[in-house]
Amino acid sequence: MLTMEQCIRETPERICEIMDRQEELFQNVTKPDYTRIIISGSGSSYHAGTAAKLFMTKYTGLPVEVLYPFQVEDYIFTEPKTTLFIGVSQSGTSLSAYRAMKQAKAAGCRLASMSGKEDKGVILNEVADDVLTVYCGEEGDLQPKTKGMICTIVNLMLLALNWGFVHKKVDEKVYTQALEDLKATADNMLRIVDQADQWIAQNGDRLAKSRDIRVIGTKDVYGIVLEGSLKLVETLRIPVSGYEFEEFIHGVYNAVNEDSTIILLDTGVEERVPTMKKVLSEWAENVIICGKNAEGEKDFYVPDAGRPDYYTLEYILWIFMICEKVSARKGINIQTTKDTSFHGKLGSKILR
């Protein structure tokens, strides 16, 4: 089984594979003239939908909603016949996503499934009209998902881009440029991973001593604010929370103290990030900018490919590498879980 870092480093190759297979993968699902797209999943699946949402809206011109499965229980489908409902589960075994898909099917929606598995254990595929496999390769069931999460974002983005092209929401020039930008982003990813590795070698001990972490980012990377928070909880096993920049301002800052580590994801769209760092540094020693305004020795400058549509795929890499490297410094085996039968006891997944 690949380690978490090996999965991270394999991600660009998998993105290229998805791009090579996109025409065949999306040829049927892109035919109907939808008026709405709904994505539903839990955990990283929900975060992937949130991360892809702005891109999907841009290239389809359609309203795109991302719902947790429990939110589907009381959801009113106003245009079910022209709604594409996408159930997402990396393992394909999520019972909550399965139930949400069945509710959407009963309402009359067209259903698509996205899973990183192709075998018969993918219950989401049983109710799907379109099986949109995420070709990310194997990733251990207990291991926190990295390439699977990023590749799910890419799958959602390419679905939107292809639908937009088929229905003339984008012309050939825009379509081609978007694909070229994605390829350039994939080609640049290992550069970020290598520099993240170097940064962690110098700063990892400080993070290993963190007692709580807050991740803050703007709306363009909100999906990975959520995902980064989840992965840090899973691997470092300390309290971690994530907030959109404006939401953090509304009261959360009151909980910052000398024990807090603050991560500011900065893609350059929010000019107040340096000010935020300055203010928070009055109360917390470890305030780290990841992105454009990285200046201090604690900060990490992201050498992105300069394609804003895909920043979300690049800015998460530094956090994923922290999860792998800093957990090891803390002596945590991320291939283990507190209870291997947890999902069986709670009835949340089909056990393989």
N, C-alpha and C positions, 0 to 999 in steps of 0.2 A: 504494500500500500504506500502511496506517495505521502511524503510529509506535507505539512501545511505550506512550507516555503516552496517545495517542489510544485505544488498545485498553483501557487501564485505565479511562479516562473513559467508554468505551462500555459497560462491564460492567453497570452498573445497568439500562440499557435492555435488554440481552440477558437478564438475569435475569428481568425482567418478561415478555419474550417466551416464555421457557421456562415460566413459570408459566401463561401464557395457553394454551400448547399441551400442557400436562401430561395432561389428560384423554384426549386422543386418543393421545398418545405411550405412555402406560402402560396402556391399556385391556386389552391382551392379556397382558402379562407379569405383571400383578397377579392374574390369575385362579387359578393353581395355589396349593396350600397347601404352601409350602416349609417345610423344617425347618432350612435353613442357606443362607447367602449367602456366596459367595467372589468376591472382586474381584482381578483380576490385571492388572498393567501395570508398565512400567518408568518410572523418573524421575518426572516430574510426575504421570503417571497413577497410579503407586503412591502418591505423596504425597496425591493427591486422595482415593484410597480410604481412606488413613489418617486424613485430615482429616474424612471423612464417617462413619467407623466408629462413633463413640460415638452420634451422632445416629441412625444406622440401627438400632443395637441398641436404643436407647431406644424408637423408634416401631414397631419390628416385634416386639420381644421375642425375636428370633432371634439365634443366634451368627453373627457376621459376621467373616470372616477376610480379610486382605489379604495376598496373596502376590506375590512377584516371579515372573515366568514360570519362572525356573530352579528355583524351589522346587516348581513343579507337576510337574516331571519325575519326582520320586520320591514324590509325594503319594498317600496312600491315601484314596480317596473312600469314606467309610463309609456315606453315605446318598445315593448319586448320583441316584436317581430323584426325590428331593425337594430337590435342591440347585440353586439358581440360581447359575450361574457367569457372571460379567460380565467380559468382556475389554475393556480400556480402552486407547486409543491416540488422542491428539489428532489426529494425521495420518491414522490408520487404516491405516498402512503397516508397523507394527511386526511383524516376522517372529517375534520371540520371543513376543509376545502371541498371535499367530495359532497358533503351535505349541501354546501352553498351552491355547487354546480347543479345538483338535483333540483333545488328550489328555482334556480334560474331556468332550468329546462322545463319545469312544470309551468312556468310563466310564459314560455314561448320563445326564449332567447336562443340564438345560435351559440353553441358552446365550443370552446377550444381549451385544450389542456397544455400546460407547459411543465415538463418534468425532465430531470437529467437522466432518467432511466428509460430503457426501451423494452424491459422484460414484462412478463405477464403480471407482475406484482403491482403495476401502476394502476391503482383503482380509478384515478382521474380519467384515464383513457377510456374506461368502460362507458362513460356517459358523454364523452366528447364527440362532437361532429367533426372536429379537426384536431388531430394529434400533432402538436408543434413541439417536438422533442428538442430539448436544449442540449446540443452536442458538446458537452463540456468534459466528457470522459468520467472515469471513476473518481469518487471522492468519498473517503470512509464515512460510514453511517454515524459514527461518534465524533468525527473530526469536524470542527467548525468549518462551514462552507465558505470558500473564497472564490475560486474560479467559477463555481456553479452560480454564485450570486452575480458576479460580473457578467457571465455569459447569459444569464436570464435577462439582465438589463439590455444586453445587446440584442437578444432574441425579440424582445418587446419593441425595441427601437427599429429593427429591420422590418418587423411586421408592419409598423406604422408607415415607414418609408415606402415600402412596396405597395401598400394599400393606397397611399397618397399618389403614387406614380400611376397606378392602374386607373384611378378615378380622376386623374388630371388635376389633382390639388397641387402637385409639384411637376415642373417640366423636367425634361431629360437632363438639362444642364445642372439643375439643383440636385436632382437624384444622383447623378454621377459624382458631383462635388461632395455630397454627403458621404458616399461610399469611400471616396479617396481620403476624406478627413478621418473616417473611422480606421482605415488601414494605416494612416500615418500615426494615429493615436496608439494603435496596437504595436506598431514598430517601435514606439518610444517608451513603452511600459517598462521594459527591463532596465532602462536607464534610470528610471525613478526608483525601481526596486533596489538597484545597486547602491544608489546614493542614500536611500533609506537605511540600508544595511550599515553603511559607514556612519550615519548619524546615530544609530542605535548603539554602535560600538562605543561612542563617546558619551552618550546620554542615557543609556539603558538603565544604569544603576539608579539614577534619579527617579525614573519611572517605576522601577521595581519597588521603590519605597513609598510610592503613592498610596494614600489611604482612601481617597475618593477622586474621581475624575469627572469633569464636565466637558462635553463636546458641544461647541457652538458653531453654527454655520448659517449661511444665507440660503434663501429659498431654492436657488439653483442647485444646491448640493444637499438639500434637506434629507433626501433619501439615504445618503451615506452618513449623515449625522446620526440618523437612527440606526443604521447598520453598524457603524463604527462603535456606537455605544453598546449595542448588543454583543458584538464580537469581543470587546474589551471586558465585558462582564463574564462572558463564557470562558475566557482564557486567563485573565488576571485575577478573576474571582474576588473582586472588590466592588463596592457601589459605584456605578457609572450612570450618568444621565445625559441626554442630548436635547438641545434646544435650537430652534431657529433664532437668528440674531435678535429680532424684535421681541420675540417671546421671552428671551432671557432677560431683556431689559425690564420687563414687567414683573419685578419682584424677586426673581430667582437669585439675582446678584447678592441679596441679603444673606444667603447661606454660604457665601465664599469666605474662607478663612485660611490661616497659615498652613493647614493640612491639605488644601485643595490643589489639584493640578487642573489647569484650564487649557483646553486645546481650541484654538480659533482657526477654523478652516476659512481661508481667505482667497477667493478666486478673483478678487479685484473689483467686484461689483458693489462693495460696501466700503465707502471711504472712511468710516468711523472705526475700522478694525484697529489701527494703531492707537487710537484714543482709548478704545476698550482695553487694550493690553496695558496701557499706561495706568488707567484707573484701577483695574483689577490687581495690578502688581503692587498696589499700596497695601493690599490685604493678603495676597498669596505670592509665594516665592516662585512657583513654577507656572508661569503663563507662557504658553508656546503658540506661536503663529506657524501654521502649516500653509504655505502659499506665497502669494505675491509680495507681501510686505515683510517677509522674513528678513530680519536684520541682525538680531542678537545671536549669540552663540548657541542658545537653546532652541532657536527657531529652525524650521526646515523649509528651505526654498524648493518648491515643486518645479522641476524642469519639464513642464508640460509641453505638449506638441502645438499649443496655440490654437486649438480647435475647441471653442467654448461649449459647443453642443455635447462634447464628450469629456469635459472636465470631471464629471462624476465618476468616470471609469478610472481616472488617474489619481484623484485625490484620496481615494480609499486605500490605495496600495501602501502608503506609509503606515496607516493604522493597522492594516493586515500584517505587515512586517513586525510592528510592535507586538502584536498579539503572539506571534510565533516566537520572537527572540526574547522578549521580556518575560513571558511566562516561563521559558526555560531557565532564565536567571533566577526566577522565584522558586524553581524546583517543581513546577506544576507540569504534569503530564496531560496535555490537552487531548490526548487520544482516549482519555478515560472520562467517565461521568459518575456522578454520585450514585446513580441507580440505573443499571442497564435495563431494568424492567419497568422503568418509570412510565413510559408511554402505554405499556400494556395495562398497568394498574389504573391509569387515568382514562384509558380508552380513547387516546388521542391519535394514535397511528396504528396501521396494520403492521404487525411485527413480521419481519422477514425470517 
